[in-house]
Amino acid sequence: MDRKRVDGWIAAYEQAWRTPGTDPLVTLFTADASYRNAGQCSGLQAGGEGPRGEGREA
């Protein structure tokens, strides 16, 4: 992977977090991955609850 491709991914990641909803994140991560927002967190499964709490009750 070259520097230009990494820079492009980082720019897309930043834009995805600034965009409402989670649709842009689909192009950045694999469907079978699990994600953690902190080292000891239980994490989120791809295709499940949104990474910013979408789907959680207030």
C-alpha positions in Angstrom: 0.0 0.0 0.0 1.5 3.4 -0.9 1.3 6.7 0.8 -1.2 8.2 -1.6 -3.7 5.3 -1.0 -3.3 5.6 2.8 -3.8 9.4 2.7 -7.0 8.8 0.6 -8.4 6.3 3.1 -7.7 8.6 6.0 -9.4 11.5 4.2 -12.4 9.2 3.4 -12.5 8.1 7.1 -12.5 11.6 8.4 -15.3 12.6 5.9 -17.4 9.6 6.9 -17.3 10.6 10.6 -18.4 14.1 9.7 -21.3 12.8 7.6 -24.6 12.0 9.4 -25.4 8.3 9.5 -23.2 5.3 8.9 -23.6 4.6 5.2 -20.1 6.1 4.2 -18.4 3.7 6.7 -19.5 0.7 4.6 -16.8 1.5 2.0 -14.1 1.8 4.6 -14.3 -1.5 6.5 -14.9 -5.1 5.7 -18.3 -6.7 6.4 -17.0 -9.4 8.7 -14.8 -7.2 10.9 -15.5 -6.2 14.5 -14.6 -2.8 15.7 -13.5 -1.4 19.1 -13.5 2.2 20.1 -11.4 1.5 23.1 -9.0 -1.3 24.1 -11.3 -2.8 26.8 -14.6 -2.1 25.1 -16.7 -5.1 23.9 -16.8 -3.6 20.4 -19.4 -3.6 17.6 -20.0 -6.2 14.9 -20.2 -5.1 11.3 -23.7 -4.7 10.1 -25.0 -4.3 13.7 -25.5 -1.2 15.8 -24.0 2.0 14.4 -20.6 3.1 15.6 -21.9 6.3 17.0 -24.8 4.8 18.9 -27.4 4.7 16.1 -29.9 2.1 17.2 -29.5 2.6 20.9 -32.3 3.9 23.0 -31.7 7.3 24.6 
